Amino acid sequence: MFQWEQEAKAAEDLDKMRKIEKEDFGDDLALSIINKNKARAAESNNFFDSLINKYAKAAEKPKKKTNTRTTRSSSRKNN
């Protein structure tokens, strides 16, 4: 084999390796983006769950109603 044939074959092999690395990198990048999005979704779910726990307790408690009309009418009866 001539030297230029060996160099051409080595260049083709390098080109194939680079293409494979690019494909792997693309897959890794896609996986990292997907994982990041999943982590963000989990964080937002935790945030909303904490808000629900915090404010749902306040909503469950009935507010005490003050009946001002009853107290006024009872004071009128006494006069």
PDB file of N, CA, C and O in Angstrom:
ATOM      1  N   MET A   1       0.838  -1.184   0.000  1.00  0.00           N
ATOM      2  CA  MET A   1       0.000   0.000   0.000  1.00  0.00           C
ATOM      3  C   MET A   1       0.881   1.245   0.000  1.00  0.00           C
ATOM      4  O   MET A   1       1.956   1.289   0.599  1.00  0.00           O
ATOM      5  N   PHE A   2       0.388   2.212  -0.676  1.00  0.00           N
ATOM      6  CA  PHE A   2       1.088   3.486  -0.676  1.00  0.00           C
ATOM      7  C   PHE A   2       0.759   4.254   0.596  1.00  0.00           C
ATOM      8  O   PHE A   2      -0.242   3.996   1.264  1.00  0.00           O
ATOM      9  N   GLN A   3       1.615   5.187   0.902  1.00  0.00           N
ATOM     10  CA  GLN A   3       1.422   5.987   2.113  1.00  0.00           C
ATOM     11  C   GLN A   3       0.145   6.814   2.026  1.00  0.00           C
ATOM     12  O   GLN A   3      -0.570   6.942   3.019  1.00  0.00           O
ATOM     13  N   TRP A   4      -0.151   7.371   0.871  1.00  0.00           N
ATOM     14  CA  TRP A   4      -1.354   8.192   0.739  1.00  0.00           C
ATOM     15  C   TRP A   4      -2.606   7.349   0.901  1.00  0.00           C
ATOM     16  O   TRP A   4      -3.619   7.855   1.383  1.00  0.00           O
ATOM     17  N   GLU A   5      -2.570   6.059   0.508  1.00  0.00           N
ATOM     18  CA  GLU A   5      -3.703   5.160   0.713  1.00  0.00           C
ATOM     19  C   GLU A   5      -3.913   4.905   2.208  1.00  0.00           C
ATOM     20  O   GLU A   5      -5.049   4.862   2.680  1.00  0.00           O
ATOM     21  N   GLN A   6      -2.833   4.740   2.937  1.00  0.00           N
ATOM     22  CA  GLN A   6      -2.919   4.533   4.383  1.00  0.00           C
ATOM     23  C   GLN A   6      -3.475   5.781   5.069  1.00  0.00           C
ATOM     24  O   GLN A   6      -4.310   5.689   5.969  1.00  0.00           O
ATOM     25  N   GLU A   7      -3.006   6.940   4.633  1.00  0.00           N
ATOM     26  CA  GLU A   7      -3.491   8.188   5.218  1.00  0.00           C
ATOM     27  C   GLU A   7      -4.967   8.405   4.897  1.00  0.00           C
ATOM     28  O   GLU A   7      -5.721   8.885   5.743  1.00  0.00           O
ATOM     29  N   ALA A   8      -5.383   8.055   3.680  1.00  0.00           N
ATOM     30  CA  ALA A   8      -6.795   8.192   3.299  1.00  0.00           C
ATOM     31  C   ALA A   8      -7.661   7.266   4.143  1.00  0.00           C
ATOM     32  O   ALA A   8      -8.734   7.657   4.602  1.00  0.00           O
ATOM     33  N   LYS A   9      -7.191   6.034   4.348  1.00  0.00           N
ATOM     34  CA  LYS A   9      -7.948   5.091   5.177  1.00  0.00           C
ATOM     35  C   LYS A   9      -8.022   5.584   6.622  1.00  0.00           C
ATOM     36  O   LYS A   9      -9.070   5.483   7.260  1.00  0.00           O
ATOM     37  N   ALA A  10      -6.916   6.115   7.137  1.00  0.00           N
ATOM     38  CA  ALA A  10      -6.911   6.649   8.501  1.00  0.00           C
ATOM     39  C   ALA A  10      -7.860   7.839   8.613  1.00  0.00           C
ATOM     40  O   ALA A  10      -8.549   7.991   9.621  1.00  0.00           O
ATOM     41  N   ALA A  11      -7.899   8.682   7.582  1.00  0.00           N
ATOM     42  CA  ALA A  11      -8.807   9.832   7.594  1.00  0.00           C
ATOM     43  C   ALA A  11     -10.261   9.380   7.572  1.00  0.00           C
ATOM     44  O   ALA A  11     -11.101   9.956   8.264  1.00  0.00           O
ATOM     45  N   GLU A  12     -10.562   8.353   6.782  1.00  0.00           N
ATOM     46  CA  GLU A  12     -11.925   7.816   6.746  1.00  0.00           C
ATOM     47  C   GLU A  12     -12.313   7.235   8.103  1.00  0.00           C
ATOM     48  O   GLU A  12     -13.435   7.428   8.572  1.00  0.00           O
ATOM     49  N   ASP A  13     -11.391   6.532   8.721  1.00  0.00           N
ATOM     50  CA  ASP A  13     -11.654   5.965  10.045  1.00  0.00           C
ATOM     51  C   ASP A  13     -11.911   7.069  11.069  1.00  0.00           C
ATOM     52  O   ASP A  13     -12.817   6.957  11.895  1.00  0.00           O
ATOM     53  N   LEU A  14     -11.111   8.135  11.012  1.00  0.00           N
ATOM     54  CA  LEU A  14     -11.321   9.257  11.922  1.00  0.00           C
ATOM     55  C   LEU A  14     -12.672   9.914  11.681  1.00  0.00           C
ATOM     56  O   LEU A  14     -13.365  10.290  12.627  1.00  0.00           O
ATOM     57  N   ASP A  15     -13.044  10.052  10.419  1.00  0.00           N
ATOM     58  CA  ASP A  15     -14.330  10.658  10.076  1.00  0.00           C
ATOM     59  C   ASP A  15     -15.483   9.826  10.637  1.00  0.00           C
ATOM     60  O   ASP A  15     -16.447  10.370  11.177  1.00  0.00           O
ATOM     61  N   LYS A  16     -15.374   8.508  10.505  1.00  0.00           N
ATOM     62  CA  LYS A  16     -16.403   7.621  11.052  1.00  0.00           C
ATOM     63  C   LYS A  16     -16.486   7.756  12.573  1.00  0.00           C
ATOM     64  O   LYS A  16     -17.579   7.802  13.138  1.00  0.00           O
ATOM     65  N   MET A  17     -15.339   7.818  13.225  1.00  0.00           N
ATOM     66  CA  MET A  17     -15.311   7.957  14.684  1.00  0.00           C
ATOM     67  C   MET A  17     -15.939   9.274  15.119  1.00  0.00           C
ATOM     68  O   MET A  17     -16.676   9.314  16.103  1.00  0.00           O
ATOM     69  N   ARG A  18     -15.654  10.349  14.396  1.00  0.00           N
ATOM     70  CA  ARG A  18     -16.226  11.652  14.739  1.00  0.00           C
ATOM     71  C   ARG A  18     -17.735  11.658  14.565  1.00  0.00           C
ATOM     72  O   ARG A  18     -18.454  12.240  15.378  1.00  0.00           O
ATOM     73  N   LYS A  19     -18.223  11.011  13.504  1.00  0.00           N
ATOM     74  CA  LYS A  19     -19.670  10.930  13.294  1.00  0.00           C
ATOM     75  C   LYS A  19     -20.327  10.167  14.435  1.00  0.00           C
ATOM     76  O   LYS A  19     -21.384  10.560  14.927  1.00  0.00           O
ATOM     77  N   ILE A  20     -19.703   9.089  14.848  1.00  0.00           N
ATOM     78  CA  ILE A  20     -20.239   8.302  15.961  1.00  0.00           C
ATOM     79  C   ILE A  20     -20.240   9.136  17.239  1.00  0.00           C
ATOM     80  O   ILE A  20     -21.209   9.104  17.997  1.00  0.00           O
ATOM     81  N   GLU A  21     -19.165   9.880  17.485  1.00  0.00           N
ATOM     82  CA  GLU A  21     -19.091  10.722  18.673  1.00  0.00           C
ATOM     83  C   GLU A  21     -20.148  11.813  18.639  1.00  0.00           C
ATOM     84  O   GLU A  21     -20.745  12.132  19.667  1.00  0.00           O
ATOM     85  N   LYS A  22     -20.386  12.393  17.455  1.00  0.00           N
ATOM     86  CA  LYS A  22     -21.417  13.426  17.334  1.00  0.00           C
ATOM     87  C   LYS A  22     -22.793  12.855  17.633  1.00  0.00           C
ATOM     88  O   LYS A  22     -23.600  13.495  18.307  1.00  0.00           O
ATOM     89  N   GLU A  23     -23.067  11.645  17.133  1.00  0.00           N
ATOM     90  CA  GLU A  23     -24.347  11.009  17.406  1.00  0.00           C
ATOM     91  C   GLU A  23     -24.495  10.734  18.892  1.00  0.00           C
ATOM     92  O   GLU A  23     -25.557  10.974  19.467  1.00  0.00           O
ATOM     93  N   ASP A  24     -23.449  10.236  19.511  1.00  0.00           N
ATOM     94  CA  ASP A  24     -23.489   9.975  20.947  1.00  0.00           C
ATOM     95  C   ASP A  24     -23.679  11.264  21.719  1.00  0.00           C
ATOM     96  O   ASP A  24     -24.442  11.306  22.684  1.00  0.00           O
ATOM     97  N   PHE A  25     -22.991  12.313  21.302  1.00  0.00           N
ATOM     98  CA  PHE A  25     -23.123  13.601  21.974  1.00  0.00           C
ATOM     99  C   PHE A  25     -24.538  14.130  21.827  1.00  0.00           C
ATOM    100  O   PHE A  25     -25.102  14.680  22.773  1.00  0.00           O
ATOM    101  N   GLY A  26     -25.113  13.966  20.647  1.00  0.00           N
ATOM    102  CA  GLY A  26     -26.489  14.409  20.424  1.00  0.00           C
ATOM    103  C   GLY A  26     -27.453  13.665  21.316  1.00  0.00           C
ATOM    104  O   GLY A  26     -28.379  14.259  21.869  1.00  0.00           O
ATOM    105  N   ASP A  27     -27.243  12.367  21.462  1.00  0.00           N
ATOM    106  CA  ASP A  27     -28.091  11.575  22.344  1.00  0.00           C
ATOM    107  C   ASP A  27     -27.905  12.006  23.793  1.00  0.00           C
ATOM    108  O   ASP A  27     -28.877  12.122  24.539  1.00  0.00           O
ATOM    109  N   ASP A  28     -26.665  12.241  24.189  1.00  0.00           N
ATOM    110  CA  ASP A  28     -26.395  12.684  25.551  1.00  0.00           C
ATOM    111  C   ASP A  28     -27.030  14.041  25.817  1.00  0.00           C
ATOM    112  O   ASP A  28     -27.588  14.274  26.890  1.00  0.00           O
ATOM    113  N   LEU A  29     -26.944  14.928  24.844  1.00  0.00           N
ATOM    114  CA  LEU A  29     -27.539  16.247  25.000  1.00  0.00           C
ATOM    115  C   LEU A  29     -29.050  16.136  25.130  1.00  0.00           C
ATOM    116  O   LEU A  29     -29.652  16.786  25.984  1.00  0.00           O
ATOM    117  N   ALA A  30     -29.659  15.322  24.292  1.00  0.00           N
ATOM    118  CA  ALA A  30     -31.109  15.136  24.365  1.00  0.00           C
ATOM    119  C   ALA A  30     -31.509  14.540  25.712  1.00  0.00           C
ATOM    120  O   ALA A  30     -32.497  14.965  26.311  1.00  0.00           O
ATOM    121  N   LEU A  31     -30.757  13.572  26.183  1.00  0.00           N
ATOM    122  CA  LEU A  31     -31.060  12.965  27.481  1.00  0.00           C
ATOM    123  C   LEU A  31     -30.905  13.965  28.616  1.00  0.00           C
ATOM    124  O   LEU A  31     -31.712  13.984  29.546  1.00  0.00           O
ATOM    125  N   SER A  32     -29.879  14.790  28.543  1.00  0.00           N
ATOM    126  CA  SER A  32     -29.685  15.771  29.608  1.00  0.00           C
ATOM    127  C   SER A  32     -30.798  16.813  29.598  1.00  0.00           C
ATOM    128  O   SER A  32     -31.227  17.266  30.658  1.00  0.00           O
ATOM    129  N   ILE A  33     -31.271  17.196  28.417  1.00  0.00           N
ATOM    130  CA  ILE A  33     -32.388  18.146  28.337  1.00  0.00           C
ATOM    131  C   ILE A  33     -33.656  17.515  28.898  1.00  0.00           C
ATOM    132  O   ILE A  33     -34.395  18.159  29.644  1.00  0.00           O
ATOM    133  N   ILE A  34     -33.906  16.273  28.546  1.00  0.00           N
ATOM    134  CA  ILE A  34     -35.091  15.577  29.052  1.00  0.00           C
ATOM    135  C   ILE A  34     -35.027  15.446  30.569  1.00  0.00           C
ATOM    136  O   ILE A  34     -36.025  15.676  31.251  1.00  0.00           O
ATOM    137  N   ASN A  35     -33.867  15.079  31.102  1.00  0.00           N
ATOM    138  CA  ASN A  35     -33.715  14.945  32.553  1.00  0.00           C
ATOM    139  C   ASN A  35     -33.895  16.280  33.253  1.00  0.00           C
ATOM    140  O   ASN A  35     -34.497  16.343  34.325  1.00  0.00           O
ATOM    141  N   LYS A  36     -33.380  17.348  32.658  1.00  0.00           N
ATOM    142  CA  LYS A  36     -33.537  18.681  33.244  1.00  0.00           C
ATOM    143  C   LYS A  36     -35.013  19.076  33.279  1.00  0.00           C
ATOM    144  O   LYS A  36     -35.483  19.639  34.268  1.00  0.00           O
ATOM    145  N   ASN A  37     -35.743  18.780  32.202  1.00  0.00           N
ATOM    146  CA  ASN A  37     -37.171  19.096  32.167  1.00  0.00           C
ATOM    147  C   ASN A  37     -37.946  18.284  33.198  1.00  0.00           C
ATOM    148  O   ASN A  37     -38.878  18.794  33.820  1.00  0.00           O
ATOM    149  N   LYS A  38     -37.565  17.027  33.381  1.00  0.00           N
ATOM    150  CA  LYS A  38     -38.221  16.204  34.397  1.00  0.00           C
ATOM    151  C   LYS A  38     -37.957  16.758  35.794  1.00  0.00           C
ATOM    152  O   LYS A  38     -38.851  16.778  36.640  1.00  0.00           O
ATOM    153  N   ALA A  39     -36.733  17.204  36.030  1.00  0.00           N
ATOM    154  CA  ALA A  39     -36.393  17.772  37.332  1.00  0.00           C
ATOM    155  C   ALA A  39     -37.185  19.047  37.581  1.00  0.00           C
ATOM    156  O   ALA A  39     -37.667  19.270  38.692  1.00  0.00           O
ATOM    157  N   ARG A  40     -37.324  19.883  36.561  1.00  0.00           N
ATOM    158  CA  ARG A  40     -38.116  21.109  36.701  1.00  0.00           C
ATOM    159  C   ARG A  40     -39.574  20.787  36.995  1.00  0.00           C
ATOM    160  O   ARG A  40     -40.202  21.448  37.822  1.00  0.00           O
ATOM    161  N   ALA A  41     -40.112  19.780  36.326  1.00  0.00           N
ATOM    162  CA  ALA A  41     -41.501  19.395  36.559  1.00  0.00           C
ATOM    163  C   ALA A  41     -41.683  18.899  37.990  1.00  0.00           C
ATOM    164  O   ALA A  41     -42.680  19.218  38.638  1.00  0.00           O
ATOM    165  N   ALA A  42     -40.737  18.133  38.474  1.00  0.00           N
ATOM    166  CA  ALA A  42     -40.820  17.637  39.850  1.00  0.00           C
ATOM    167  C   ALA A  42     -40.733  18.787  40.849  1.00  0.00           C
ATOM    168  O   ALA A  42     -41.445  18.792  41.853  1.00  0.00           O
ATOM    169  N   GLU A  43     -39.865  19.758  40.578  1.00  0.00           N
ATOM    170  CA  GLU A  43     -39.750  20.910  41.472  1.00  0.00           C
ATOM    171  C   GLU A  43     -41.040  21.714  41.502  1.00  0.00           C
ATOM    172  O   GLU A  43     -41.474  22.148  42.569  1.00  0.00           O
ATOM    173  N   SER A  44     -41.656  21.915  40.347  1.00  0.00           N
ATOM    174  CA  SER A  44     -42.896  22.690  40.320  1.00  0.00           C
ATOM    175  C   SER A  44     -44.017  21.924  41.008  1.00  0.00           C
ATOM    176  O   SER A  44     -44.852  22.526  41.683  1.00  0.00           O
ATOM    177  N   ASN A  45     -44.048  20.600  40.846  1.00  0.00           N
ATOM    178  CA  ASN A  45     -45.056  19.806  41.546  1.00  0.00           C
ATOM    179  C   ASN A  45     -44.870  19.911  43.052  1.00  0.00           C
ATOM    180  O   ASN A  45     -45.846  20.046  43.790  1.00  0.00           O
ATOM    181  N   ASN A  46     -43.636  19.852  43.511  1.00  0.00           N
ATOM    182  CA  ASN A  46     -43.373  19.996  44.940  1.00  0.00           C
ATOM    183  C   ASN A  46     -43.783  21.374  45.427  1.00  0.00           C
ATOM    184  O   ASN A  46     -44.325  21.511  46.523  1.00  0.00           O
ATOM    185  N   PHE A  47     -43.530  22.388  44.626  1.00  0.00           N
ATOM    186  CA  PHE A  47     -43.897  23.751  44.995  1.00  0.00           C
ATOM    187  C   PHE A  47     -45.412  23.874  45.129  1.00  0.00           C
ATOM    188  O   PHE A  47     -45.909  24.427  46.110  1.00  0.00           O
ATOM    189  N   PHE A  48     -46.147  23.358  44.138  1.00  0.00           N
ATOM    190  CA  PHE A  48     -47.598  23.452  44.190  1.00  0.00           C
ATOM    191  C   PHE A  48     -48.170  22.602  45.317  1.00  0.00           C
ATOM    192  O   PHE A  48     -49.151  22.995  45.948  1.00  0.00           O
ATOM    193  N   ASP A  49     -47.576  21.453  45.577  1.00  0.00           N
ATOM    194  CA  ASP A  49     -48.027  20.626  46.693  1.00  0.00           C
ATOM    195  C   ASP A  49     -47.838  21.345  48.020  1.00  0.00           C
ATOM    196  O   ASP A  49     -48.699  21.271  48.897  1.00  0.00           O
ATOM    197  N   SER A  50     -46.719  22.038  48.172  1.00  0.00           N
ATOM    198  CA  SER A  50     -46.496  22.768  49.418  1.00  0.00           C
ATOM    199  C   SER A  50     -47.485  23.917  49.562  1.00  0.00           C
ATOM    200  O   SER A  50     -47.938  24.206  50.669  1.00  0.00           O
ATOM    201  N   LEU A  51     -47.825  24.574  48.458  1.00  0.00           N
ATOM    202  CA  LEU A  51     -48.833  25.634  48.518  1.00  0.00           C
ATOM    203  C   LEU A  51     -50.199  25.074  48.888  1.00  0.00           C
ATOM    204  O   LEU A  51     -50.932  25.666  49.681  1.00  0.00           O
ATOM    205  N   ILE A  52     -50.530  23.937  48.311  1.00  0.00           N
ATOM    206  CA  ILE A  52     -51.812  23.312  48.630  1.00  0.00           C
ATOM    207  C   ILE A  52     -51.855  22.938  50.103  1.00  0.00           C
ATOM    208  O   ILE A  52     -52.856  23.186  50.775  1.00  0.00           O
ATOM    209  N   ASN A  53     -50.788  22.348  50.609  1.00  0.00           N
ATOM    210  CA  ASN A  53     -50.752  21.972  52.021  1.00  0.00           C
ATOM    211  C   ASN A  53     -50.848  23.186  52.920  1.00  0.00           C
ATOM    212  O   ASN A  53     -51.501  23.137  53.963  1.00  0.00           O
ATOM    213  N   LYS A  54     -50.213  24.261  52.537  1.00  0.00           N
ATOM    214  CA  LYS A  54     -50.203  25.461  53.364  1.00  0.00           C
ATOM    215  C   LYS A  54     -51.568  26.136  53.390  1.00  0.00           C
ATOM    216  O   LYS A  54     -52.076  26.474  54.460  1.00  0.00           O
ATOM    217  N   TYR A  55     -52.160  26.332  52.223  1.00  0.00           N
ATOM    218  CA  TYR A  55     -53.387  27.109  52.155  1.00  0.00           C
ATOM    219  C   TYR A  55     -54.646  26.263  52.234  1.00  0.00           C
ATOM    220  O   TYR A  55     -55.715  26.803  52.517  1.00  0.00           O
ATOM    221  N   ALA A  56     -54.566  24.979  52.001  1.00  0.00           N
ATOM    222  CA  ALA A  56     -55.740  24.125  52.132  1.00  0.00           C
ATOM    223  C   ALA A  56     -56.125  23.991  53.596  1.00  0.00           C
ATOM    224  O   ALA A  56     -57.308  23.882  53.918  1.00  0.00           O
ATOM    225  N   LYS A  57     -55.148  23.998  54.481  1.00  0.00           N
ATOM    226  CA  LYS A  57     -55.442  23.934  55.909  1.00  0.00           C
ATOM    227  C   LYS A  57     -56.201  25.171  56.352  1.00  0.00           C
ATOM    228  O   LYS A  57     -57.126  25.073  57.158  1.00  0.00           O
ATOM    229  N   ALA A  58     -55.832  26.315  55.844  1.00  0.00           N
ATOM    230  CA  ALA A  58     -56.521  27.550  56.203  1.00  0.00           C
ATOM    231  C   ALA A  58     -57.930  27.562  55.631  1.00  0.00           C
ATOM    232  O   ALA A  58     -58.835  28.111  56.259  1.00  0.00           O
ATOM    233  N   ALA A  59     -58.139  26.985  54.483  1.00  0.00           N
ATOM    234  CA  ALA A  59     -59.456  26.964  53.857  1.00  0.00           C
ATOM    235  C   ALA A  59     -60.380  25.964  54.550  1.00  0.00           C
ATOM    236  O   ALA A  59     -61.597  26.150  54.546  1.00  0.00           O
ATOM    237  N   GLU A  60     -59.830  24.919  55.137  1.00  0.00           N
ATOM    238  CA  GLU A  60     -60.648  23.915  55.808  1.00  0.00           C
ATOM    239  C   GLU A  60     -61.251  24.444  57.103  1.00  0.00           C
ATOM    240  O   GLU A  60     -62.341  24.021  57.490  1.00  0.00           O
ATOM    241  N   LYS A  61     -60.576  25.344  57.768  1.00  0.00           N
ATOM    242  CA  LYS A  61     -61.076  25.880  59.026  1.00  0.00           C
ATOM    243  C   LYS A  61     -62.198  26.873  58.738  1.00  0.00           C
ATOM    244  O   LYS A  61     -62.004  27.822  57.978  1.00  0.00           O
ATOM    245  N   PRO A  62     -63.362  26.664  59.333  1.00  0.00           N
ATOM    246  CA  PRO A  62     -64.439  27.637  59.110  1.00  0.00           C
ATOM    247  C   PRO A  62     -64.144  28.915  59.892  1.00  0.00           C
ATOM    248  O   PRO A  62     -63.651  28.882  61.020  1.00  0.00           O
ATOM    249  N   LYS A  63     -64.453  30.009  59.271  1.00  0.00           N
ATOM    250  CA  LYS A  63     -64.234  31.287  59.940  1.00  0.00           C
ATOM    251  C   LYS A  63     -65.372  31.524  60.925  1.00  0.00           C
ATOM    252  O   LYS A  63     -66.525  31.187  60.659  1.00  0.00           O
ATOM    253  N   LYS A  64     -65.029  32.103  62.051  1.00  0.00           N
ATOM    254  CA  LYS A  64     -66.044  32.425  63.042  1.00  0.00           C
ATOM    255  C   LYS A  64     -66.776  33.675  62.584  1.00  0.00           C
ATOM    256  O   LYS A  64     -66.168  34.704  62.288  1.00  0.00           O
ATOM    257  N   LYS A  65     -68.076  33.559  62.534  1.00  0.00           N
ATOM    258  CA  LYS A  65     -68.873  34.702  62.111  1.00  0.00           C
ATOM    259  C   LYS A  65     -69.333  35.456  63.353  1.00  0.00           C
ATOM    260  O   LYS A  65     -69.846  34.875  64.310  1.00  0.00           O
ATOM    261  N   THR A  66     -69.138  36.729  63.304  1.00  0.00           N
ATOM    262  CA  THR A  66     -69.660  37.549  64.389  1.00  0.00           C
ATOM    263  C   THR A  66     -70.993  38.087  63.927  1.00  0.00           C
ATOM    264  O   THR A  66     -71.109  38.669  62.848  1.00  0.00           O
ATOM    265  N   ASN A  67     -71.954  37.893  64.723  1.00  0.00           N
ATOM    266  CA  ASN A  67     -73.292  38.316  64.361  1.00  0.00           C
ATOM    267  C   ASN A  67     -73.555  39.646  65.047  1.00  0.00           C
ATOM    268  O   ASN A  67     -74.049  39.676  66.174  1.00  0.00           O
ATOM    269  N   THR A  68     -73.235  40.726  64.390  1.00  0.00           N
ATOM    270  CA  THR A  68     -73.372  42.057  64.991  1.00  0.00           C
ATOM    271  C   THR A  68     -74.824  42.457  65.117  1.00  0.00           C
ATOM    272  O   THR A  68     -75.163  43.206  66.034  1.00  0.00           O
ATOM    273  N   ARG A  69     -75.673  42.007  64.264  1.00  0.00           N
ATOM    274  CA  ARG A  69     -77.089  42.374  64.340  1.00  0.00           C
ATOM    275  C   ARG A  69     -77.741  41.775  65.577  1.00  0.00           C
ATOM    276  O   ARG A  69     -78.598  42.405  66.197  1.00  0.00           O
ATOM    277  N   THR A  70     -77.352  40.598  65.927  1.00  0.00           N
ATOM    278  CA  THR A  70     -77.930  39.960  67.104  1.00  0.00           C
ATOM    279  C   THR A  70     -77.548  40.737  68.352  1.00  0.00           C
ATOM    280  O   THR A  70     -78.387  40.944  69.228  1.00  0.00           O
ATOM    281  N   THR A  71     -76.313  41.167  68.448  1.00  0.00           N
ATOM    282  CA  THR A  71     -75.907  41.898  69.639  1.00  0.00           C
ATOM    283  C   THR A  71     -76.570  43.260  69.690  1.00  0.00           C
ATOM    284  O   THR A  71     -76.899  43.730  70.779  1.00  0.00           O
ATOM    285  N   ARG A  72     -76.777  43.900  68.581  1.00  0.00           N
ATOM    286  CA  ARG A  72     -77.451  45.202  68.574  1.00  0.00           C
ATOM    287  C   ARG A  72     -78.928  45.056  68.936  1.00  0.00           C
ATOM    288  O   ARG A  72     -79.473  45.851  69.701  1.00  0.00           O
ATOM    289  N   SER A  73     -79.558  44.042  68.382  1.00  0.00           N
ATOM    290  CA  SER A  73     -80.983  43.878  68.667  1.00  0.00           C
ATOM    291  C   SER A  73     -81.202  43.487  70.118  1.00  0.00           C
ATOM    292  O   SER A  73     -82.209  43.873  70.713  1.00  0.00           O
ATOM    293  N   SER A  74     -80.295  42.741  70.691  1.00  0.00           N
ATOM    294  CA  SER A  74     -80.452  42.367  72.092  1.00  0.00           C
ATOM    295  C   SER A  74     -80.240  43.576  72.986  1.00  0.00           C
ATOM    296  O   SER A  74     -80.856  43.668  74.048  1.00  0.00           O
ATOM    297  N   SER A  75     -79.382  44.505  72.582  1.00  0.00           N
ATOM    298  CA  SER A  75     -79.191  45.700  73.393  1.00  0.00           C
ATOM    299  C   SER A  75     -80.391  46.623  73.277  1.00  0.00           C
ATOM    300  O   SER A  75     -80.668  47.370  74.216  1.00  0.00           O
ATOM    301  N   ARG A  76     -81.100  46.603  72.191  1.00  0.00           N
ATOM    302  CA  ARG A  76     -82.302  47.427  72.030  1.00  0.00           C
ATOM    303  C   ARG A  76     -83.429  46.903  72.906  1.00  0.00           C
ATOM    304  O   ARG A  76     -84.215  47.681  73.448  1.00  0.00           O
ATOM    305  N   LYS A  77     -83.504  45.610  73.042  1.00  0.00           N
ATOM    306  CA  LYS A  77     -84.560  45.020  73.857  1.00  0.00           C
ATOM    307  C   LYS A  77     -84.390  45.401  75.320  1.00  0.00           C
ATOM    308  O   LYS A  77     -85.377  45.556  76.041  1.00  0.00           O
ATOM    309  N   ASN A  78     -83.162  45.552  75.758  1.00  0.00           N
ATOM    310  CA  ASN A  78     -82.907  45.888  77.151  1.00  0.00           C
ATOM    311  C   ASN A  78     -83.280  47.330  77.449  1.00  0.00           C
ATOM    312  O   ASN A  78     -83.543  47.646  78.609  1.00  0.00           O
ATOM    313  N   ASN A  79     -83.315  48.202  76.488  1.00  0.00           N
ATOM    314  CA  ASN A  79     -83.641  49.620  76.730  1.00  0.00           C
ATOM    315  C   ASN A  79     -85.075  49.860  76.807  1.00  0.00           C
ATOM    316  O   ASN A  79     -85.500  50.998  77.006  1.00  0.00           O
TER     317      ASN A  79
END
